[in-house]
Amino acid sequence: MGKSGDEKAILDYDFNMIAGKVLKEKRVAIGLSLDGLSDKIQNLVSKQAISRYEKGEARIKNNVFIAICYALNCKPVDVYTEISKRYFDFLDNNMESILKRIEDKK
């Protein structure tokens, strides 16, 4: 059975928020500005786009995710593993409120 559009949108939003938070933490930890990160990925995307990723406002494409990870001196698989762990922890700890948000959208 597939997910409804509302359920998918809510789960995607939560995943994007967590992914953005992890990427921002890694960027800030090495003292890199948004401009600096954009430069390090050879302006593959703008600093405004990176900011939207970090805020969870936009879904990051795989090629951009990989470039950002390497620019942050991280292996993409390690970053994705951290994002996934936080995401599933978030789901486990917030299932009632997530289900309510899905139900409220119907």
VMD Tcl script that draws the C-alpha trace (Angstrom):
set ca {
  {0.00 0.00 0.00}
  {1.39 3.43 -0.98}
  {1.52 6.57 1.07}
  {-1.03 9.31 0.54}
  {0.17 12.62 -0.89}
  {-0.34 14.32 2.49}
  {1.58 11.63 4.36}
  {4.45 11.76 1.88}
  {4.60 15.57 2.02}
  {4.72 15.57 5.82}
  {7.39 12.87 5.97}
  {9.44 14.59 3.25}
  {9.22 17.88 5.14}
  {10.44 16.26 8.37}
  {13.31 14.50 6.57}
  {14.37 17.72 4.81}
  {14.33 19.63 8.12}
  {16.59 17.07 9.77}
  {18.92 16.81 6.77}
  {19.27 20.59 6.68}
  {19.99 20.77 10.39}
  {22.75 18.15 10.12}
  {24.37 19.88 7.14}
  {24.26 23.26 8.87}
  {25.79 21.84 12.05}
  {28.65 20.38 10.02}
  {29.20 23.65 8.12}
  {29.18 25.76 11.27}
  {31.46 23.29 13.08}
  {34.24 23.95 10.56}
  {33.61 27.70 10.51}
  {32.46 27.85 6.91}
  {30.05 30.56 5.73}
  {27.29 29.99 3.20}
  {29.39 31.94 0.67}
  {32.41 29.82 1.51}
  {30.48 26.58 1.06}
  {29.04 27.76 -2.25}
  {32.57 28.61 -3.40}
  {33.90 25.22 -2.27}
  {31.31 23.44 -4.41}
  {32.22 25.72 -7.32}
  {28.86 27.51 -7.16}
  {26.98 24.33 -8.08}
  {24.17 26.05 -6.16}
  {23.93 29.51 -4.64}
  {24.29 30.40 -0.99}
  {20.54 31.11 -1.03}
  {19.86 27.54 -2.16}
  {22.16 26.17 0.55}
  {20.30 28.29 3.10}
  {16.97 26.83 1.89}
  {18.39 23.30 2.26}
  {19.59 24.07 5.78}
  {16.15 25.41 6.74}
  {14.43 22.36 5.26}
  {12.64 24.55 2.73}
  {13.95 22.66 -0.30}
  {14.89 19.10 -1.12}
  {18.56 18.69 -1.89}
  {19.49 16.79 -5.06}
  {21.86 13.86 -4.70}
  {24.71 15.45 -6.67}
  {24.50 18.61 -4.56}
  {24.35 16.59 -1.33}
  {27.49 14.68 -2.32}
  {29.35 17.88 -3.28}
  {28.38 19.57 -0.01}
  {29.46 16.57 2.06}
  {32.89 16.49 0.44}
  {33.21 20.27 0.82}
  {32.51 19.76 4.53}
  {35.23 17.10 4.67}
  {32.67 14.36 5.29}
  {31.86 11.12 3.56}
  {28.34 11.28 2.11}
  {27.48 7.84 3.51}
  {28.41 8.99 7.04}
  {26.31 12.13 6.75}
  {23.35 10.21 5.30}
  {23.64 7.64 8.08}
  {23.53 10.41 10.69}
  {20.52 12.03 8.99}
  {18.71 8.68 8.77}
  {19.36 7.86 12.42}
  {18.08 11.24 13.57}
  {15.06 10.95 11.25}
  {14.02 7.53 12.54}
  {14.61 8.63 16.14}
  {12.40 11.64 15.39}
  {9.68 9.39 13.94}
  {9.84 7.03 16.91}
  {9.58 9.90 19.39}
  {6.89 11.89 17.55}
  {4.61 9.31 15.95}
  {1.44 10.56 17.62}
  {1.93 14.16 16.49}
  {2.96 13.04 12.98}
  {-0.16 10.91 12.64}
  {-2.26 13.83 13.89}
  {-0.69 16.16 11.31}
  {-1.47 13.61 8.58}
  {-5.05 13.19 9.80}
  {-5.55 16.98 10.04}
  {-4.51 17.35 6.39}
  {-7.24 14.94 5.20}
}
mol new
graphics top color blue
foreach p $ca { graphics top sphere $p radius 0.5 }
foreach p [lrange $ca 0 end-1] q [lrange $ca 1 end] { graphics top cylinder $p $q radius 0.2 }
display resetview
